[in-house]
Amino acid sequence: MNLKTINLLLLFIMTVFNVSSVFKITNDSANEETYPTPATTNEYPIESFVQIRVEMLLEIEQDISILDCSPNMTCPKIKFQFPKTTVSSGIIVWSNESNTLILTAGHSCENDPPESIKLIGQKTTIMTGHGHPADAVIFKVDKEGDLCILRVTEYTGPPMTYTNKRIPLHTKVLAMASPLGLGSPFAIPVFEGRYFGDVDARMSTYGFPSAPGSSGGPVFTKDKKLVGIITRVATGFHHFSIATTQEQTSIFLDKNIALFKKQLFQDSRID
């Protein structure tokens, strides 16, 4: 095996290790008996919070040969498949007895790999703050606004209400999220901070910590009104978080919840 082939194999092994070494939430045994409801202050609606887990199967193709290839030869290619798991946050925004809609960040739903890597398959699951697991599918994505709605075909929890009324500068806000995949049922991280203001029509700034995994986490006021979701954090200073604006979030939800209800009504008439 030549030196080029050995280097490519080492590079691939390191790539697989890096992309697959993601903190995994142990939710296989989560159920109502495992997580009995503890006493709570009821200040934070953790029953509406969800952790989102996306499991992907990726494929990469490399030119690898056990013999040196001359310039006029076509080197054989070999395909490697490897898994990748991402963990993010979300919040229930609508539900009935048989459906649940979950709001999260757009990039939490669509993890587009580089051109050299092919996405073979993807599965999305959620775990509520009360330990209810379920499968989810994408209902609507706004890539430009970095917003996504997931659909679960069962009731998983009550929705958090939202508002389009802009809060005053420096209003105290709260956030729930799973930074670095941390958190488990009835142990959801909650953060406090201040609203700093809007940078533009799609970015509000806040003073609370975030990290990868926080994306999609709800930002809300003390009266439990959703005002945005976390989309990014300042590099090098993780206490400066960025979220969707109140207007952007409410317009997206108004439009797509109405669309979902219309589809449900049309489906019921067909049945």
Buried (B, 14 or more C-beta within 10 A) or exposed (E): EEEBBEEBBEEBEEBBEEBEEBEEBEBEEBEEEEBEEEEEEEEBBBBBBBBBBBBBBBBBEBEBBEEEBEEEEEBEEBEBEBBBBBBBBBBBBBBEEEBBBBBBBBBBBBBEBEEEBBBEEBEBBBBBBBBBBBEBEBBBBBEEBBBBBBBBEEBBBEBBEBBBEBBEEEBEBBBBBBBBBBBBBBEBBBBEBBBBEBEEEBBBBBBBBBBBBBBBBBBBBEEBBBBBBBBBBEEEEBEBBBBBBBBBBBBBBEEBBEEBBEEEEEEEEEE
